Amino acid sequence: MKRRVFAALLAGAMALSLAACGGGGSDSSSGGGDSASGGDGHTLTLYAWDPNFNIPAMEAAGADYKENVDPDFNLEVIEQSASEDVETAITTAASAGDYSTLPDIVLFQDHYIQQYVSDYPDVWVPLDDVDVDWDNFAAEKLNFSTIDGVHYGMPVDGGTVICAYRVDLLEQAGHTIDELTGCTWDEFEQIALDVKEATGKYMMCMNSDGNDLVYMMLQAEGVSQFKDGKPYITDNETLVQIVDTIVKFVNEGICLLPNSWEDYTNTAIQGDQVAGVMNGNWIIPTIEAVPENSGKWEITSMPTFSGEEGYASNGGSSLYITANCQNVDLAKDFLAYTFGGSTVTYDNALKNGGVVTTYAPAGESKVYQEGVEYFNDQPIYADIAEMTTKVPIVEQSPYHYSARNYVGSAIINIINGADTASALKDAEDQLNFEMGN
């Protein structure tokens, strides 16, 4: 999910690899050249890719609809090995002009959907006529799936950012998590230095080969790395300030930038090198994988330069009906009933897969309000649901991950002695070249 090179998915490149791509699925249940659609009045097929996260959420929705709406209903979840497989399947089908290989519904990453609707408009079925109160969803989330005023996607999970801290280590350094709630980055820095001196732990960490810190810190300030569809880097004073801050924190020994995603999750977080983690809430299972740290973590909002509580989102996906769907009415009813508002679906998606909704009323359910033992009995999911409603909308781009990678590389170069302005200019030039500007 985190490692992308968007250019590799452009239609021209994909046309050269159609023979190798095939149908893009890891499940052959649709059979040879037959349609991947469910094809009858009670069955829907759906692509998803994470057996520990979004697939249990899909299964929870299917079970809810079967039990409470249609006892003959069957949701056939066809597991893909990664989210890239769904994108490849869409590109392959659209390039070939043959949608029959697609399922009825696909789970699709938020950061890419606008480009795919633009490039392949005939693939997608609009959802404007479904019986859903869109005002109940976070505006920032809908900003991805609403294109030219038309709703195309049903939100599933949000990537609302959490700042998780080891409260026991904060206590050793003479601090509390309350001091980190609504603090400035300067105040964060002093607390982090105290924690490092007292415990030897880092207060921030992020893999250097996919550094999401810049994007999250920018969004918390209400700023994007794009402006009017073009890169906004060298003239972006907030971005430059954020890069300077990250470099300073690394040099002070309070921010750790492991070399890879595995080093970030397995060594830094689960290897107890850090006292703080800032990322989308999907990072929670990674934190919870260390049983001996149960009860030692709590979460709060992000620091900002002004000291106001900061909110951002990193990641997330939504469900989309494809042009191959043989029963659009059933698909719309299924989406509207389940992820359009069923607390049964959302409760079980949370319990079974750790999927946190962007549907505000779900945060009021008993399951969301329960304290989580690992996080010192804090009702973190209710807190996350509330935080989700406060994430500001910033300009998005299908080149999001490219921008992230170029700026991340610039940060490493700056840490190694490069001039900040020159390194960021190189990043902006590379991004402009990729975008054809």
C-alpha positions as CSV (number, residue, x, y, z in Angstrom):
1,M,0.0,0.0,0.0
2,K,2.8,2.4,0.8
3,R,5.2,1.8,-2.1
4,R,4.0,3.1,-5.5
5,V,5.4,4.5,-8.7
6,F,2.4,5.9,-10.4
7,A,4.0,6.2,-13.7
8,A,4.2,2.4,-14.0
9,L,0.4,2.3,-14.0
10,L,-0.1,4.8,-16.8
11,A,-2.1,3.5,-19.6
12,G,0.7,3.5,-22.1
13,A,3.0,1.5,-20.0
14,M,0.2,-0.9,-19.1
15,A,-0.7,-1.5,-22.7
16,L,2.8,-3.0,-23.1
17,S,2.2,-5.5,-20.3
18,L,-1.3,-6.8,-20.9
19,A,-0.1,-10.3,-21.7
20,A,1.7,-10.5,-18.5
21,C,-1.0,-8.9,-16.4
22,G,-3.9,-11.2,-17.2
23,G,-6.9,-10.6,-15.1
24,G,-4.8,-9.3,-12.1
25,G,-6.6,-11.6,-9.6
26,S,-5.2,-14.2,-7.2
27,D,-8.4,-16.1,-7.1
28,S,-9.6,-18.0,-10.2
29,S,-13.2,-18.6,-9.0
30,S,-14.6,-16.4,-11.7
31,G,-13.3,-19.0,-14.2
32,G,-11.3,-18.5,-17.4
33,G,-12.9,-15.9,-19.6
34,D,-16.2,-15.9,-17.9
35,S,-17.5,-12.8,-16.2
36,A,-16.2,-12.2,-12.7
37,S,-19.6,-10.7,-11.7
38,G,-21.9,-12.6,-9.4
39,G,-24.4,-12.8,-12.2
40,D,-27.6,-13.7,-10.1
41,G,-30.0,-11.8,-8.1
42,H,-28.4,-12.6,-4.7
43,T,-24.7,-12.8,-5.3
44,L,-22.0,-10.1,-5.6
45,T,-18.3,-10.5,-6.2
46,L,-15.7,-8.1,-4.6
47,Y,-12.0,-7.6,-4.8
48,A,-10.1,-6.8,-1.5
49,W,-6.5,-7.5,-0.5
50,D,-5.8,-7.7,3.2
51,P,-6.9,-10.8,5.0
52,N,-6.2,-9.2,8.4
53,F,-7.8,-5.9,7.8
54,N,-10.2,-5.0,5.0
55,I,-11.3,-8.6,4.0
56,P,-12.8,-9.3,7.5
57,A,-14.6,-5.9,7.1
58,M,-16.0,-7.0,3.8
59,E,-17.1,-10.3,5.3
60,A,-18.7,-8.5,8.2
61,A,-20.8,-6.5,5.7
62,G,-21.8,-9.6,3.8
63,A,-22.9,-11.3,6.9
64,D,-24.8,-8.3,8.1
65,Y,-26.7,-8.0,4.8
66,K,-27.4,-11.7,4.7
67,E,-28.8,-11.8,8.2
68,N,-30.8,-8.6,8.2
69,V,-31.8,-8.0,4.6
70,D,-31.6,-11.0,2.3
71,P,-31.1,-14.5,3.7
72,D,-30.1,-15.8,0.2
73,F,-27.4,-13.2,-0.2
74,N,-23.8,-14.2,-0.9
75,L,-20.8,-11.9,-1.0
76,E,-17.9,-13.6,-2.7
77,V,-14.7,-11.8,-1.6
78,I,-11.9,-12.5,-4.1
79,E,-8.6,-11.9,-2.3
80,Q,-5.9,-10.0,-4.1
81,S,-2.3,-10.2,-3.1
82,A,-2.0,-6.4,-2.8
83,S,-3.9,-3.2,-3.6
84,E,-1.8,-2.8,-6.8
85,D,-3.6,-5.9,-8.2
86,V,-6.9,-4.1,-8.1
87,E,-5.4,-1.1,-10.0
88,T,-3.8,-3.4,-12.5
89,A,-7.1,-5.3,-13.1
90,I,-8.9,-2.0,-13.8
91,T,-6.1,-0.7,-16.1
92,T,-6.0,-4.1,-18.0
93,A,-9.7,-4.3,-18.4
94,A,-10.1,-0.7,-19.5
95,S,-7.2,-0.8,-21.9
96,A,-8.6,-4.0,-23.5
97,G,-12.1,-2.6,-23.6
98,D,-13.3,-5.7,-21.9
99,Y,-14.8,-5.3,-18.4
100,S,-15.9,-8.9,-18.1
101,T,-12.8,-9.8,-16.0
102,L,-13.8,-7.3,-13.3
103,P,-15.9,-8.2,-10.2
104,D,-19.1,-6.4,-9.3
105,I,-17.3,-4.2,-6.7
106,V,-13.7,-3.3,-6.0
107,L,-12.1,-1.8,-2.9
108,F,-9.8,1.0,-4.2
109,Q,-7.2,3.2,-2.6
110,D,-8.3,6.8,-2.0
111,H,-5.2,8.5,-3.3
112,Y,-5.5,7.0,-6.8
113,I,-9.2,6.9,-7.5
114,Q,-9.6,10.4,-9.1
115,Q,-7.0,9.6,-11.7
116,Y,-8.6,6.2,-12.5
117,V,-12.1,7.8,-12.8
118,S,-10.6,10.5,-15.1
119,D,-8.6,8.0,-17.2
120,Y,-11.3,5.3,-17.3
121,P,-14.7,6.9,-16.8
122,D,-16.7,4.1,-18.3
123,V,-15.5,1.6,-15.6
124,W,-17.4,3.2,-12.7
125,V,-21.0,3.3,-11.7
126,P,-22.1,6.6,-10.0
127,L,-23.7,6.3,-6.5
128,D,-25.6,9.6,-6.4
129,D,-29.0,7.8,-6.3
130,V,-28.2,5.5,-3.3
131,D,-30.1,6.0,-0.1
132,V,-27.3,7.4,2.0
133,D,-26.8,10.6,4.0
134,W,-23.4,11.7,2.8
135,D,-23.3,14.4,5.4
136,N,-22.6,11.7,8.0
137,F,-19.2,11.0,6.4
138,A,-16.1,13.0,7.0
139,A,-15.8,15.7,4.4
140,E,-12.1,15.0,3.8
141,K,-12.8,11.4,3.1
142,L,-15.6,12.2,0.5
143,N,-13.2,14.7,-1.1
144,F,-11.4,11.7,-2.7
145,S,-14.4,9.8,-4.0
146,T,-16.6,12.7,-5.1
147,I,-15.4,13.7,-8.6
148,D,-17.0,16.7,-10.5
149,G,-19.7,16.6,-7.9
150,V,-20.6,13.0,-8.4
151,H,-20.3,10.3,-5.7
152,Y,-18.5,7.2,-7.0
153,G,-17.3,5.5,-3.8
154,M,-18.7,4.2,-0.6
155,P,-16.2,5.0,2.2
156,V,-14.9,2.1,4.2
157,D,-11.8,2.9,6.3
158,G,-10.1,6.1,7.0
159,G,-6.5,6.7,7.7
160,T,-7.0,9.3,10.5
161,V,-3.6,10.0,12.0
162,I,-3.0,9.2,15.6
163,C,0.0,10.3,17.8
164,A,0.5,7.3,20.0
165,Y,2.8,7.7,23.0
166,R,4.3,5.4,25.7
167,V,2.9,7.1,28.8
168,D,5.2,5.1,31.1
169,L,8.2,6.5,29.3
170,L,6.8,10.0,29.3
171,E,6.4,9.7,33.1
172,Q,10.0,8.6,33.5
173,A,10.9,11.9,31.8
174,G,8.6,13.9,34.0
175,H,5.9,14.5,31.4
176,T,2.3,13.5,30.5
177,I,0.4,12.9,27.3
178,D,-1.7,16.0,28.2
179,E,1.3,18.1,27.5
180,L,1.5,16.7,24.0
181,T,-2.2,17.5,23.3
182,G,-2.4,20.8,21.6
183,C,1.3,21.5,21.7
184,T,3.7,23.3,19.4
185,W,6.5,21.5,17.6
186,D,8.9,23.4,19.8
187,E,7.2,22.1,22.9
188,F,7.2,18.6,21.4
189,E,10.9,18.9,20.8
190,Q,11.7,19.7,24.4
191,I,9.6,16.8,25.7
192,A,11.2,14.5,23.1
193,L,14.7,15.6,24.2
194,D,13.8,14.9,27.9
195,V,12.5,11.5,26.9
196,K,15.6,10.7,25.0
197,E,17.8,11.6,27.9
198,A,15.7,9.7,30.4
199,T,15.0,6.5,28.4
200,G,17.1,6.5,25.2
201,K,13.9,6.3,23.1
202,Y,13.0,8.3,20.0
203,M,9.7,10.2,20.1
204,M,9.1,10.1,16.3
205,C,9.9,7.5,13.6
206,M,9.1,6.9,10.0
207,N,10.6,4.7,7.3
208,S,12.9,6.8,5.1
209,D,12.0,5.0,1.9
210,G,8.4,6.1,2.2
211,N,8.4,9.1,4.5
212,D,4.8,10.2,5.2
213,L,5.7,12.7,7.9
214,V,5.8,15.6,5.5
215,Y,2.3,15.0,4.2
216,M,0.8,14.4,7.6
217,M,2.4,17.5,9.1
218,L,1.4,19.6,6.1
219,Q,-2.2,18.5,6.3
220,A,-2.4,19.3,10.0
221,E,-1.5,22.8,9.0
222,G,-4.1,22.8,6.2
223,V,-1.5,22.9,3.4
224,S,-0.9,20.6,0.5
225,Q,2.3,19.7,-1.5
226,F,0.3,20.5,-4.6
227,K,-1.3,23.8,-5.7
228,D,-3.6,24.2,-8.7
229,G,-2.6,20.7,-9.9
230,K,1.2,21.4,-9.8
231,P,3.9,20.6,-7.4
232,Y,4.1,23.1,-4.5
233,I,7.5,22.5,-2.8
234,T,10.1,25.2,-3.1
235,D,7.8,28.1,-2.6
236,N,5.8,26.3,0.1
237,E,7.1,28.0,3.3
238,T,5.2,25.5,5.5
239,L,6.7,22.5,3.7
240,V,10.2,24.0,4.0
241,Q,9.6,24.6,7.7
242,I,8.5,21.0,8.1
243,V,11.5,19.6,6.3
244,D,13.8,21.7,8.5
245,T,12.0,20.5,11.6
246,I,12.3,16.8,10.6
247,V,16.0,17.2,9.8
248,K,16.6,19.0,13.1
249,F,14.8,16.3,15.0
250,V,16.9,13.6,13.3
251,N,20.1,15.4,14.0
252,E,19.1,15.8,17.7
253,G,18.4,12.1,18.0
254,I,14.6,12.4,18.7
255,C,13.4,11.3,15.3
256,L,14.4,7.9,13.8
257,L,14.2,7.2,10.1
258,P,14.7,3.5,9.5
259,N,15.8,2.3,6.0
260,S,12.7,0.3,5.2
261,W,9.1,-0.4,6.1
262,E,10.1,-3.6,7.8
263,D,12.7,-1.8,9.9
264,Y,10.1,0.7,10.8
265,T,7.4,-1.7,11.9
266,N,9.4,-4.7,13.2
267,T,12.5,-3.0,14.5
268,A,11.6,0.5,15.5
269,I,8.1,0.0,16.8
270,Q,7.9,-3.6,17.8
271,G,11.6,-3.6,18.8
272,D,10.9,-0.9,21.4
273,Q,13.2,1.8,20.0
274,V,10.5,4.4,20.2
275,A,8.3,6.2,22.7
276,G,6.0,7.7,20.0
277,V,4.4,6.7,16.7
278,M,2.6,9.1,14.4
279,N,0.7,7.5,11.5
280,G,-2.7,6.5,10.1
281,N,-4.7,4.5,12.7
282,W,-4.1,1.3,10.7
283,I,-0.7,1.3,12.5
284,I,-2.5,0.3,15.7
285,P,-2.2,-3.5,15.2
286,T,1.6,-3.1,14.6
287,I,1.8,-1.3,18.0
288,E,-0.3,-4.0,19.7
289,A,1.9,-6.8,18.5
290,V,4.1,-6.4,21.6
291,P,2.0,-7.9,24.5
292,E,4.3,-6.7,27.2
293,N,3.5,-3.1,26.4
294,S,-0.2,-3.4,27.0
295,G,-1.6,-0.6,29.0
296,K,1.5,1.6,28.4
297,W,0.2,3.5,25.3
298,E,-2.3,6.3,24.7
299,I,-3.2,8.4,21.7
300,T,-3.8,12.0,21.0
301,S,-3.9,14.6,18.2
302,M,-0.9,16.0,16.3
303,P,1.3,18.9,17.3
304,T,1.2,22.0,15.0
305,F,3.4,25.1,14.6
306,S,0.6,27.2,16.2
307,G,-0.1,24.8,19.1
308,E,-3.6,24.1,17.9
309,E,-4.5,20.4,17.9
310,G,-3.6,19.0,14.5
311,Y,-5.5,16.5,12.4
312,A,-4.6,14.6,9.3
313,S,-5.3,11.4,7.4
314,N,-2.8,8.9,5.8
315,G,-4.3,6.1,3.7
316,G,-7.8,4.7,3.5
317,S,-10.0,3.1,0.8
318,S,-13.6,3.0,-0.5
319,L,-15.8,0.6,-2.4
320,Y,-16.7,1.2,-6.1
321,I,-19.2,-0.6,-8.4
322,T,-17.7,-1.6,-11.8
323,A,-19.3,-1.6,-15.2
324,N,-19.3,-5.4,-15.2
325,C,-21.8,-5.5,-12.3
326,Q,-24.8,-7.6,-13.5
327,N,-27.0,-6.4,-10.7
328,V,-26.3,-2.8,-10.0
329,D,-29.4,-2.3,-7.8
330,L,-28.3,-5.1,-5.5
331,A,-24.8,-3.7,-5.3
332,K,-26.1,-0.2,-4.5
333,D,-28.5,-1.6,-1.9
334,F,-25.7,-3.6,-0.3
335,L,-23.4,-0.6,-0.1
336,A,-26.1,1.7,1.1
337,Y,-27.3,-0.6,3.9
338,T,-23.8,-1.8,5.1
339,F,-21.1,0.8,4.9
340,G,-23.7,3.5,4.2
341,G,-24.9,3.3,7.8
342,S,-25.1,-0.1,9.5
343,T,-23.5,0.0,13.0
344,V,-23.6,-3.8,12.8
345,T,-21.2,-3.7,9.8
346,Y,-19.0,-1.1,11.4
347,D,-18.9,-2.7,14.8
348,N,-17.9,-6.1,13.4
349,A,-15.4,-4.5,10.9
350,L,-13.7,-2.9,13.9
351,K,-13.8,-6.0,16.0
352,N,-12.7,-8.4,13.3
353,G,-10.3,-6.3,11.3
354,G,-9.5,-3.2,13.1
355,V,-11.2,-1.0,10.4
356,V,-12.1,2.4,11.8
357,T,-14.9,4.2,10.0
358,T,-15.2,7.7,8.7
359,Y,-19.0,7.5,9.3
360,A,-19.6,9.7,12.3
361,P,-22.6,8.0,13.9
362,A,-20.7,4.7,14.1
363,G,-18.4,6.3,16.7
364,E,-21.4,6.5,19.1
365,S,-21.9,2.8,19.2
366,K,-21.1,0.8,22.3
367,V,-18.2,-1.0,20.6
368,Y,-16.5,2.3,19.7
369,Q,-17.1,3.7,23.1
370,E,-15.4,0.8,24.9
371,G,-12.0,1.3,26.5
372,V,-9.1,-0.5,24.9
373,E,-7.0,-2.3,27.4
374,Y,-3.8,-2.1,25.4
375,F,-4.2,1.7,25.3
376,N,-4.7,2.1,29.0
377,D,-8.4,1.6,28.7
378,Q,-8.7,4.8,26.5
379,P,-11.8,4.6,24.2
380,I,-9.4,5.2,21.3
381,Y,-11.8,4.3,18.5
382,A,-14.4,6.8,19.7
383,D,-11.6,9.3,19.9
384,I,-10.4,8.5,16.4
385,A,-14.0,8.8,15.0
386,E,-14.2,12.3,16.5
387,M,-10.8,13.2,15.2
388,T,-11.8,12.1,11.7
389,T,-14.5,14.8,11.5
390,K,-11.8,17.5,12.0
391,V,-9.3,16.5,9.3
392,P,-8.9,19.5,6.9
393,I,-9.4,19.1,3.2
394,V,-6.2,19.8,1.2
395,E,-5.5,19.5,-2.5
396,Q,-4.9,15.9,-3.6
397,S,-3.0,14.5,-6.6
398,P,-2.5,11.1,-8.2
399,Y,1.2,11.9,-7.9
400,H,0.9,11.9,-4.1
401,Y,3.2,9.0,-3.6
402,S,5.7,10.3,-6.1
403,A,5.9,13.7,-4.3
404,R,6.3,11.8,-1.0
405,N,9.2,9.8,-2.3
406,Y,11.0,12.7,-3.9
407,V,10.7,14.9,-0.8
408,G,11.7,12.0,1.4
409,S,14.8,11.5,-0.6
410,A,15.6,15.2,-0.4
411,I,15.3,14.9,3.4
412,I,17.9,12.1,3.5
413,N,20.2,14.2,1.2
414,I,19.8,17.2,3.5
415,I,20.6,15.1,6.6
416,N,23.7,13.9,4.7
417,G,24.9,17.5,4.1
418,A,23.0,18.8,1.0
419,D,21.7,22.3,0.9
420,T,18.0,22.4,1.7
421,A,16.9,24.7,-1.1
422,S,18.9,22.8,-3.7
423,A,17.6,19.4,-2.5
424,L,14.0,20.5,-2.6
425,K,14.5,22.1,-6.0
426,D,15.7,18.8,-7.3
427,A,12.7,17.1,-5.8
428,E,10.3,19.6,-7.4
429,D,12.1,19.3,-10.8
430,Q,11.9,15.5,-10.7
431,L,8.2,15.6,-9.8
432,N,7.5,18.2,-12.6
433,F,9.3,16.0,-15.1
434,E,7.2,12.9,-14.1
435,M,4.0,14.9,-14.3
436,G,5.0,16.2,-17.8
437,N,5.1,19.9,-16.7
